[in-house]
């Protein structure tokens, strides 16, 4: 994946260059104090991430940071996204350790802290520093553990994945409204109709849908877009917090959509080599009009803009009905980067972390179309008027604050279920290729294994002395179509 991690949920897998001008260097230097290396000489900070499409943003931040801190040099390494978690893990057991790194997706953040990968930031992150963040952006169980702060978020979440539409392909297929605007799909049937029209009107030269699954499994992204609004607030990996239970088999919408996905393939609406394409190649094929719809995230926009491809639209939470039955549940908090517990220059690494998580960097983040900032004042539409990015900003209406067990009971953060295999992505791929014939049986097995993994993790946490129970995952009063305010039990 090519997105900087800003994870606030275990299931979360996850930019455009616009004409918006950067703030003047004078403003930047005024906002961020000029400092030198604590050693009194120029030091080099090793920094790792997996942000390919967001590289230009990071490169500009490095340039600005080094102008403000002439005695600190940033040595950036962008690792392969598919191997990033493994590479960070390997680095912990070697001497090739970055001073500051984007936090990998696995193992869980708390497990990484247990392994002593990351350094607490309390030495620098005093109350004044913390006060600049919105309410609950920093909280126990998310980025604070046992009173120690280890990271901070840079973005606020909308629905993390979107359905992207190649406008030119839609126009050629006659998928336009009476005013000539592109007809944006809002339901499963709309997507089916559009895919059929594109494939037939092009005589099979262009496909309705496409994706790239060769570099790493990303079919779960499609579930975020097509399932969550269909009364499946747990998505592809979480329990339904109304009951605290996994519902992959008991909620028929999972099977209904997976069967529809297979039907699209059977009818030749999906680009035939999608399973073996890399995500990067799939983005290029979408740009060239080889297929009309794909699923991805806001990070796609940077590469397309660099290629001067801007004629596309987007939407999200596609559902069986005209309107979503529920909205995407987000959780306050999250994390982005962390300082290595073995950092050679921790003070200088903190200076770089402080810069990246600052309101000023967050404003430039929005101006460059990377994502929404964790600081609400930065999410002003005037800061970025690029139409596709504005459409992305508008998808915020499909997201609401959902329940968060770690806010109600911070000790829930000590519950770390084991990874279940075959995973949902394996089931999707297997059914798509015909290797899985009993879809309902596979979903039932996955549901049962996921529930057992959670139950076992709760029992283990209890044995370790933590006050947790299955009740921590039940929010019986939750209406997934409305914001939720977590209450103490």
ROKOL-841428 format. One record per residue (C-alpha): residue number from 1; y negated, z, x. Coordinates in nm, 4 decimals. Layout:
% residues N
- NUM_Y_Z_X;
...
END
This chain:
% residues 489
- 1_0.0000_0.0000_0.0000;
- 2_-0.3489_-0.0722_0.1251;
- 3_-0.5383_0.2053_-0.0457;
- 4_-0.6705_0.5163_0.1236;
- 5_-0.4714_0.8020_-0.0282;
- 6_-0.6592_1.0339_-0.2586;
- 7_-0.3524_1.1800_-0.4244;
- 8_-0.3802_1.4345_-0.7033;
- 9_-0.0282_1.3873_-0.8410;
- 10_0.3086_1.3405_-0.6770;
- 11_0.3793_1.0220_-0.8693;
- 12_0.0663_0.8526_-0.7550;
- 13_0.1520_0.5586_-0.5300;
- 14_-0.1632_0.4160_-0.4263;
- 15_-1.2479_-0.3016_-0.2740;
- 16_-1.4880_-0.5431_-0.2640;
- 17_-1.7665_-0.6283_-0.0238;
- 18_-2.0733_-0.6861_-0.2409;
- 19_-2.4359_-0.7739_-0.1844;
- 20_-2.5380_-0.4119_-0.2437;
- 21_-2.7244_-0.2992_0.0658;
- 22_-2.6250_0.0053_0.2685;
- 23_-2.8654_0.2955_0.2813;
- 24_-3.1007_0.2675_0.5750;
- 25_-2.9876_0.4169_0.9019;
- 26_-3.2890_0.6458_0.8928;
- 27_-3.1717_0.7959_0.5633;
- 28_-2.8224_0.8382_0.7025;
- 29_-2.9381_1.0130_1.0154;
- 30_-3.1596_1.2415_0.8101;
- 31_-2.8662_1.3358_0.5863;
- 32_-2.6176_1.3980_0.8671;
- 33_-2.7089_1.6092_1.1664;
- 34_-2.6794_1.4563_1.5125;
- 35_-2.4230_1.6391_1.7197;
- 36_-2.2377_1.6042_2.0474;
- 37_-1.8836_1.6803_2.1439;
- 38_-1.8113_2.0509_2.1711;
- 39_-1.6936_1.9937_2.5273;
- 40_-2.0404_1.8677_2.6251;
- 41_-1.9120_1.5216_2.7117;
- 42_-1.8077_1.2119_2.5227;
- 43_-1.4739_1.2627_2.3479;
- 44_-1.2480_1.0177_2.1672;
- 45_-1.1011_1.1062_1.8279;
- 46_-0.7779_0.9364_1.7268;
- 47_-0.7939_0.8399_1.3599;
- 48_-0.5082_0.6906_1.1540;
- 49_-0.4913_0.5335_0.8115;
- 50_-0.3087_0.2508_0.6328;
- 51_-0.6196_0.1012_0.4741;
- 52_-0.6039_-0.2724_0.5384;
- 53_-0.8371_-0.4012_0.2679;
- 54_-1.0689_-0.1040_0.3103;
- 55_-1.0943_-0.1654_0.6820;
- 56_-1.4489_-0.3089_0.6666;
- 57_-1.5750_0.0048_0.4924;
- 58_-1.4142_0.2344_0.7509;
- 59_-1.5401_0.0176_1.0372;
- 60_-1.8970_0.0444_0.9083;
- 61_-1.8630_0.4206_0.8665;
- 62_-1.7354_0.4469_1.2244;
- 63_-2.0365_0.2502_1.3489;
- 64_-2.2805_0.4690_1.1572;
- 65_-2.1021_0.7891_1.2571;
- 66_-2.1060_0.6984_1.6252;
- 67_-2.4781_0.6180_1.6072;
- 68_-2.5363_0.9650_1.4622;
- 69_-2.2873_1.1293_1.7019;
- 70_-2.3158_0.9355_2.0312;
- 71_-2.0820_1.1740_2.2150;
- 72_-1.7916_1.1230_1.9699;
- 73_-1.5996_0.7952_1.9681;
- 74_-1.3535_0.7062_1.6927;
- 75_-1.0350_0.5235_1.7933;
- 76_-0.9036_0.3780_1.4666;
- 77_-0.5408_0.2778_1.4155;
- 78_-0.4425_0.1121_1.0896;
- 79_-0.0692_0.1587_1.0520;
- 80_0.1691_-0.0482_0.8391;
- 81_0.1343_0.0782_0.4827;
- 82_0.5058_0.0627_0.4006;
- 83_0.5920_0.2760_0.7054;
- 84_0.2900_0.5046_0.7077;
- 85_0.4673_0.8205_0.5888;
- 86_0.7434_0.7748_0.8476;
- 87_0.4976_0.7006_1.1266;
- 88_0.2960_1.0159_1.0586;
- 89_0.6182_1.2163_1.0467;
- 90_0.7327_1.0698_1.3792;
- 91_0.3935_1.1438_1.5322;
- 92_0.4324_1.5132_1.4496;
- 93_0.7354_1.5198_1.6788;
- 94_0.5690_1.3351_1.9644;
- 95_0.2546_1.3445_2.1762;
- 96_0.1019_1.0483_1.9914;
- 97_-0.0711_1.2587_1.7289;
- 98_-0.3950_1.1547_1.5582;
- 99_-0.6732_1.4119_1.5451;
- 100_-0.7593_1.3069_1.1886;
- 101_-0.5354_1.1060_0.9560;
- 102_-0.5122_0.9862_0.6004;
- 103_-0.2549_1.2144_0.4391;
- 104_0.0775_1.0349_0.3796;
- 105_0.2424_1.0216_0.0396;
- 106_0.5657_1.1913_0.1465;
- 107_0.6734_1.4626_0.1869;
- 108_0.4527_1.6480_-0.0604;
- 109_0.1248_1.7746_0.0768;
- 110_0.2392_2.1350_0.0522;
- 111_0.5600_2.0529_0.2403;
- 112_0.3498_1.8930_0.5132;
- 113_0.1492_2.2145_0.5366;
- 114_0.4692_2.4174_0.5514;
- 115_0.5747_2.2024_0.8462;
- 116_0.2471_2.2960_1.0172;
- 117_0.1197_1.9402_1.0330;
- 118_-0.2395_2.0169_0.9333;
- 119_-0.5138_2.2561_1.0361;
- 120_-0.6949_2.4817_0.7837;
- 121_-1.0637_2.3961_0.7552;
- 122_-1.2027_2.7346_0.6504;
- 123_-1.3702_2.7691_0.9913;
- 124_-1.6105_2.4912_0.8962;
- 125_-1.5835_2.4549_0.5175;
- 126_-1.7948_2.7491_0.4075;
- 127_-1.9151_2.8137_0.0521;
- 128_-2.2270_2.6027_0.1001;
- 129_-2.0166_2.3073_0.2123;
- 130_-1.7744_2.3478_-0.0768;
- 131_-2.0523_2.3814_-0.3331;
- 132_-2.1447_2.0130_-0.3078;
- 133_-1.8173_1.9118_-0.4757;
- 134_-1.7740_1.8975_-0.8551;
- 135_-1.6041_2.1820_-1.0414;
- 136_-1.2306_2.2108_-0.9565;
- 137_-1.2427_1.9274_-0.7005;
- 138_-1.1294_2.1966_-0.4557;
- 139_-0.8751_2.4369_-0.5945;
- 140_-0.5657_2.6367_-0.5104;
- 141_-0.2478_2.4343_-0.5454;
- 142_-0.4168_2.0993_-0.4841;
- 143_-0.5988_2.1066_-0.1511;
- 144_-0.6126_2.4834_-0.1009;
- 145_-0.2980_2.6850_-0.0244;
- 146_-0.2951_3.0601_0.0271;
- 147_-0.6731_3.0511_0.0322;
- 148_-0.6865_2.7897_0.3113;
- 149_-0.8559_2.4536_0.2565;
- 150_-0.6729_2.1592_0.4125;
- 151_-0.8454_1.8533_0.2647;
- 152_-1.0848_1.7253_-0.0002;
- 153_-1.0940_1.4235_-0.2317;
- 154_-1.3238_1.1264_-0.1821;
- 155_-1.2716_0.9523_-0.5154;
- 156_-1.2461_1.0370_-0.8801;
- 157_-0.9596_0.8744_-1.0637;
- 158_-0.9552_0.6209_-1.3386;
- 159_-0.6249_0.4530_-1.4245;
- 160_-0.5019_0.3679_-1.0719;
- 161_-0.3660_0.0220_-1.1545;
- 162_-0.5021_-0.2683_-1.3525;
- 163_-0.3871_-0.6004_-1.4974;
- 164_-0.5791_-0.8711_-1.3121;
- 165_-0.6497_-1.2039_-1.4811;
- 166_-0.7290_-1.5317_-1.3022;
- 167_-1.0064_-1.6686_-1.5236;
- 168_-0.9599_-2.0297_-1.4157;
- 169_-0.5883_-2.0218_-1.5022;
- 170_-0.6691_-1.8747_-1.8440;
- 171_-0.9332_-2.1373_-1.9163;
- 172_-0.6970_-2.4204_-1.8259;
- 173_-0.4394_-2.2717_-2.0663;
- 174_-0.6970_-2.2540_-2.3459;
- 175_-0.6976_-1.8735_-2.3457;
- 176_-1.0648_-1.8373_-2.4347;
- 177_-1.2691_-1.6905_-2.7155;
- 178_-1.5046_-1.8891_-2.9377;
- 179_-1.7941_-1.8175_-2.7004;
- 180_-1.5995_-1.9559_-2.4039;
- 181_-1.5228_-1.6199_-2.2468;
- 182_-1.1714_-1.5489_-2.1251;
- 183_-0.9465_-1.3833_-2.3816;
- 184_-0.8447_-1.0539_-2.2171;
- 185_-0.4961_-0.9325_-2.3227;
- 186_-0.4866_-0.5887_-2.4845;
- 187_-0.1283_-0.5663_-2.6152;
- 188_0.2230_-0.6437_-2.4944;
- 189_0.2277_-0.9385_-2.7356;
- 190_-0.1037_-1.0642_-2.5969;
- 191_0.0438_-1.0718_-2.2458;
- 192_0.3549_-1.2504_-2.3717;
- 193_0.1446_-1.5103_-2.5545;
- 194_-0.0789_-1.5667_-2.2509;
- 195_0.2170_-1.5978_-2.0130;
- 196_0.3830_-1.8492_-2.2458;
- 197_0.0666_-2.0572_-2.2820;
- 198_0.0034_-2.0689_-1.9074;
- 199_0.3601_-2.1667_-1.8214;
- 200_0.3937_-2.4329_-2.0910;
- 201_0.0509_-2.5952_-2.0591;
- 202_0.0940_-2.6303_-1.6834;
- 203_0.4439_-2.7824_-1.7309;
- 204_0.5842_-2.5048_-1.5159;
- 205_0.3434_-2.5609_-1.2235;
- 206_0.1703_-2.2287_-1.2883;
- 207_0.3383_-1.9092_-1.4044;
- 208_0.2055_-1.6500_-1.6429;
- 209_0.2741_-1.3492_-1.4224;
- 210_0.3586_-1.2681_-1.0644;
- 211_0.3815_-0.9845_-0.8152;
- 212_0.4981_-0.9028_-0.4642;
- 213_0.7804_-0.6539_-0.4195;
- 214_0.9113_-0.7528_-0.0773;
- 215_0.7145_-0.5154_0.1470;
- 216_0.7749_-0.2049_-0.0644;
- 217_0.8721_-0.1376_-0.4263;
- 218_0.5671_-0.1629_-0.6486;
- 219_0.7156_-0.2310_-0.9923;
- 220_0.6234_0.1246_-1.0864;
- 221_0.2648_0.0019_-1.0853;
- 222_0.3469_-0.2065_-1.3930;
- 223_0.4715_0.1025_-1.5748;
- 224_0.1348_0.2723_-1.5233;
- 225_-0.0369_-0.0228_-1.6900;
- 226_0.2107_-0.0891_-1.9746;
- 227_0.3782_0.2453_-2.0501;
- 228_0.1344_0.5345_-2.0258;
- 229_-0.0727_0.4241_-2.3246;
- 230_0.2480_0.3733_-2.5252;
- 231_0.2923_0.7485_-2.5808;
- 232_0.4481_0.7942_-2.2340;
- 233_0.1926_1.0200_-2.0610;
- 234_0.4435_1.1141_-1.7915;
- 235_0.4460_0.7584_-1.6619;
- 236_0.7176_0.6495_-1.4193;
- 237_0.7606_0.9809_-1.2405;
- 238_0.6311_1.2905_-1.4188;
- 239_0.7570_1.4965_-1.7109;
- 240_0.5794_1.4786_-2.0441;
- 241_0.3723_1.7962_-2.0169;
- 242_0.3674_1.8421_-2.3927;
- 243_0.7275_1.9600_-2.3602;
- 244_0.7788_1.9963_-1.9865;
- 245_1.0691_1.7493_-2.0084;
- 246_1.1365_1.4078_-1.8604;
- 247_1.1650_1.1449_-2.1338;
- 248_1.2724_0.8233_-1.9585;
- 249_1.5674_0.7784_-2.1946;
- 250_1.4603_0.9787_-2.4995;
- 251_1.1313_0.7905_-2.5385;
- 252_1.2338_0.4384_-2.6387;
- 253_0.9086_0.2827_-2.5130;
- 254_1.0428_0.2889_-2.1574;
- 255_1.3448_0.0752_-2.2437;
- 256_1.1445_-0.1461_-2.4801;
- 257_0.8969_-0.2461_-2.2117;
- 258_1.1573_-0.2867_-1.9348;
- 259_1.3521_-0.5184_-2.1651;
- 260_1.0326_-0.7132_-2.2363;
- 261_0.9698_-0.7431_-1.8622;
- 262_1.3188_-0.8866_-1.8177;
- 263_1.2549_-1.1252_-2.1086;
- 264_0.9445_-1.2573_-1.9323;
- 265_1.1630_-1.3340_-1.6324;
- 266_1.4366_-1.4960_-1.8422;
- 267_1.1792_-1.7255_-2.0061;
- 268_1.0446_-1.8248_-1.6634;
- 269_0.7046_-1.6693_-1.7263;
- 270_0.7189_-1.4794_-1.3935;
- 271_0.6801_-1.6470_-1.0534;
- 272_1.0450_-1.6855_-0.9455;
- 273_1.0223_-1.5412_-0.5913;
- 274_0.8197_-1.2334_-0.6840;
- 275_1.0828_-0.9837_-0.5728;
- 276_1.0818_-1.1181_-0.2178;
- 277_0.7081_-1.1840_-0.1809;
- 278_0.4997_-0.9307_0.0058;
- 279_0.2106_-0.7745_-0.1828;
- 280_-0.0315_-0.9529_0.0520;
- 281_0.1204_-1.2957_-0.0196;
- 282_0.1234_-1.2233_-0.3941;
- 283_-0.2499_-1.1478_-0.3830;
- 284_-0.3077_-1.4805_-0.2086;
- 285_-0.0940_-1.6664_-0.4633;
- 286_-0.2844_-1.5089_-0.7511;
- 287_-0.6108_-1.6103_-0.5874;
- 288_-0.4854_-1.9702_-0.5581;
- 289_-0.3804_-1.9815_-0.9212;
- 290_-0.0038_-1.9915_-0.8764;
- 291_0.0135_-1.7364_-1.1594;
- 292_-0.2391_-1.6074_-1.4084;
- 293_-0.1769_-1.2316_-1.4209;
- 294_-0.0745_-0.9636_-1.1751;
- 295_-0.0909_-0.5855_-1.1450;
- 296_-0.2734_-0.4103_-0.8634;
- 297_-0.5554_-0.1742_-0.7810;
- 298_-0.9249_-0.1899_-0.7037;
- 299_-0.8441_-0.2303_-0.3331;
- 300_-0.7423_-0.5922_-0.4064;
- 301_-1.1041_-0.6834_-0.4645;
- 302_-1.2116_-0.6566_-0.0990;
- 303_-0.9774_-0.9268_0.0231;
- 304_-1.0585_-1.1602_-0.2653;
- 305_-1.4304_-1.1200_-0.2075;
- 306_-1.3871_-1.1929_0.1624;
- 307_-1.2172_-1.5166_0.0537;
- 308_-1.5034_-1.5841_-0.1909;
- 309_-1.2678_-1.5523_-0.4868;
- 310_-1.4596_-1.3754_-0.7624;
- 311_-1.3521_-1.5572_-1.0801;
- 312_-1.1207_-1.2947_-1.2219;
- 313_-1.1188_-1.0175_-1.4825;
- 314_-0.9242_-0.6973_-1.5295;
- 315_-0.8141_-0.4428_-1.7862;
- 316_-0.5621_-0.1608_-1.8090;
- 317_-0.3473_0.0506_-2.0450;
- 318_-0.1862_-0.2458_-2.2188;
- 319_0.0097_-0.1111_-2.5174;
- 320_0.2325_-0.2271_-2.8074;
- 321_-0.0582_-0.1733_-3.0481;
- 322_-0.4252_-0.2671_-3.0453;
- 323_-0.5320_0.0680_-2.9026;
- 324_-0.3549_0.3089_-2.6633;
- 325_-0.1780_0.5994_-2.8310;
- 326_-0.2853_0.8189_-2.5428;
- 327_-0.5052_0.7900_-2.2361;
- 328_-0.4293_0.8240_-1.8672;
- 329_-0.4179_1.1955_-1.7746;
- 330_-0.5971_1.2743_-1.4495;
- 331_-0.5996_1.6050_-1.2663;
- 332_-0.8946_1.7605_-1.0862;
- 333_-0.8591_1.7998_-0.7129;
- 334_-0.6863_1.5705_-0.4706;
- 335_-0.6885_1.5050_-0.1003;
- 336_-0.7722_1.2297_0.1450;
- 337_-0.7651_1.3177_0.5155;
- 338_-0.6518_1.6142_0.7214;
- 339_-0.7036_1.7446_1.0743;
- 340_-0.3895_1.7661_1.2842;
- 341_-0.2761_2.1176_1.3726;
- 342_-0.2376_1.9792_1.7265;
- 343_-0.5739_1.8034_1.7360;
- 344_-0.7140_1.7828_2.0870;
- 345_-1.0705_1.7991_1.9559;
- 346_-1.0685_1.9838_1.6213;
- 347_-1.4465_2.0371_1.6041;
- 348_-1.5122_1.6685_1.6540;
- 349_-1.2346_1.5781_1.4094;
- 350_-1.4065_1.8019_1.1542;
- 351_-1.7357_1.6186_1.2128;
- 352_-1.5623_1.2885_1.1291;
- 353_-1.3913_1.4431_0.8246;
- 354_-1.7229_1.5908_0.7089;
- 355_-1.8827_1.2473_0.7399;
- 356_-1.6107_1.0648_0.5442;
- 357_-1.6180_1.3168_0.2589;
- 358_-1.9970_1.3408_0.2379;
- 359_-2.2041_1.2319_-0.0646;
- 360_-2.3783_0.9743_0.1563;
- 361_-2.0502_0.8078_0.2570;
- 362_-1.9416_0.8311_-0.1070;
- 363_-2.2479_0.6358_-0.2155;
- 364_-2.1724_0.3595_0.0347;
- 365_-1.8109_0.3689_-0.0891;
- 366_-1.9333_0.2698_-0.4354;
- 367_-2.1883_0.0213_-0.3019;
- 368_-1.9102_-0.1634_-0.1205;
- 369_-1.6912_-0.1591_-0.4295;
- 370_-1.4137_0.0527_-0.2806;
- 371_-1.3730_0.2881_-0.5763;
- 372_-1.5551_0.5545_-0.7717;
- 373_-1.6875_0.8478_-0.5732;
- 374_-1.5842_1.2089_-0.6252;
- 375_-1.9582_1.2762_-0.6578;
- 376_-2.0689_1.1740_-1.0108;
- 377_-2.4238_1.0943_-0.8963;
- 378_-2.2835_0.8106_-0.6845;
- 379_-2.1170_0.6302_-0.9748;
- 380_-2.4365_0.4661_-1.0931;
- 381_-2.3764_0.1108_-1.2193;
- 382_-2.6939_0.0056_-1.0399;
- 383_-2.5257_0.0719_-0.7046;
- 384_-2.2765_-0.2094_-0.7581;
- 385_-2.3326_-0.4905_-1.0058;
- 386_-2.0381_-0.7106_-0.9031;
- 387_-1.8795_-0.8007_-1.2372;
- 388_-1.5106_-0.7276_-1.1574;
- 389_-1.6045_-0.3935_-1.0039;
- 390_-1.8144_-0.3156_-1.3113;
- 391_-1.5088_-0.3946_-1.5249;
- 392_-1.3103_-0.1528_-1.3098;
- 393_-1.5747_0.1169_-1.3598;
- 394_-1.5524_0.0535_-1.7343;
- 395_-1.1784_0.1336_-1.7298;
- 396_-1.2801_0.4980_-1.6828;
- 397_-1.2865_0.5142_-2.0637;
- 398_-0.9062_0.4945_-2.0542;
- 399_-0.8746_0.8137_-1.8465;
- 400_-0.9235_1.1773_-1.9453;
- 401_-0.8672_1.5104_-1.7761;
- 402_-0.5093_1.6130_-1.8456;
- 403_-0.3298_1.9446_-1.8069;
- 404_-0.2653_2.0673_-1.4536;
- 405_0.0037_2.3315_-1.3993;
- 406_-0.1415_2.4231_-1.0584;
- 407_-0.4747_2.5242_-1.2138;
- 408_-0.3104_2.7430_-1.4763;
- 409_-0.0692_2.8868_-1.2202;
- 410_-0.1433_2.7988_-0.8545;
- 411_0.2070_2.9087_-0.7501;
- 412_0.3415_2.5926_-0.9127;
- 413_0.2328_2.4180_-0.5917;
- 414_0.5317_2.5830_-0.4243;
- 415_0.7716_2.3922_-0.6517;
- 416_0.8877_2.0823_-0.4606;
- 417_1.1610_1.8868_-0.6432;
- 418_1.3921_1.6775_-0.4306;
- 419_1.3520_1.3004_-0.4524;
- 420_1.5863_1.1503_-0.7116;
- 421_1.7831_0.8341_-0.6396;
- 422_1.8234_0.5776_-0.7752;
- 423_1.4514_0.6004_-0.8475;
- 424_1.2682_0.4323_-1.1328;
- 425_1.1734_0.1433_-0.9049;
- 426_1.5436_0.0932_-0.8270;
- 427_1.6272_0.0810_-1.1979;
- 428_1.3499_-0.1711_-1.2629;
- 429_1.4616_-0.3927_-0.9766;
- 430_1.8290_-0.3609_-1.0665;
- 431_1.7757_-0.4501_-1.4301;
- 432_1.5433_-0.7363_-1.3354;
- 433_1.8105_-0.8880_-1.1091;
- 434_2.1039_-0.8143_-1.3398;
- 435_2.2630_-0.5569_-1.1083;
- 436_2.1976_-0.2889_-1.3709;
- 437_2.3481_-0.3905_-1.7047;
- 438_2.3385_-0.0560_-1.8882;
- 439_1.9645_0.0114_-1.8938;
- 440_1.9822_0.3054_-2.1336;
- 441_2.2561_0.4664_-1.9267;
- 442_2.0564_0.4242_-1.6073;
- 443_1.7473_0.5750_-1.7672;
- 444_1.9506_0.8675_-1.9013;
- 445_2.0950_0.9372_-1.5583;
- 446_1.7493_0.9230_-1.4020;
- 447_1.6103_1.1509_-1.6718;
- 448_1.8866_1.4085_-1.6238;
- 449_1.8652_1.4008_-1.2439;
- 450_1.4866_1.4371_-1.2546;
- 451_1.5128_1.7358_-1.4884;
- 452_1.7758_1.8997_-1.2688;
- 453_1.5644_1.8424_-0.9576;
- 454_1.2694_2.0144_-1.1238;
- 455_1.4820_2.3005_-1.2563;
- 456_1.6438_2.3517_-0.9150;
- 457_1.3044_2.3489_-0.7426;
- 458_1.1740_2.6118_-0.9849;
- 459_1.4776_2.8321_-0.9156;
- 460_1.4299_2.7930_-0.5398;
- 461_1.0626_2.8886_-0.5662;
- 462_1.1602_3.1927_-0.7728;
- 463_1.4127_3.2945_-0.5061;
- 464_1.1338_3.2687_-0.2492;
- 465_0.9328_3.5203_-0.4495;
- 466_0.6983_3.2893_-0.6354;
- 467_0.6145_3.3655_-0.9987;
- 468_0.6918_3.0299_-1.1578;
- 469_0.8994_2.9141_-1.4525;
- 470_0.9711_2.6096_-1.6674;
- 471_0.7001_2.7341_-1.9053;
- 472_0.4395_2.6419_-1.6435;
- 473_0.5052_2.2765_-1.7268;
- 474_0.4611_2.3092_-2.1029;
- 475_0.1232_2.2446_-2.2666;
- 476_0.2193_2.2383_-2.6323;
- 477_-0.1426_2.2094_-2.7477;
- 478_-0.2120_1.8947_-2.5424;
- 479_-0.3339_1.5848_-2.7225;
- 480_-0.3065_1.3050_-2.4594;
- 481_-0.5860_1.1110_-2.6277;
- 482_-0.8417_1.3831_-2.5503;
- 483_-0.9628_1.5758_-2.2433;
- 484_-0.7737_1.8977_-2.1782;
- 485_-0.9193_2.2217_-2.0494;
- 486_-0.6459_2.4167_-1.8719;
- 487_-0.6232_2.7759_-1.9852;
- 488_-0.4679_3.0637_-1.7999;
- 489_-0.1314_3.1745_-1.9393;
END
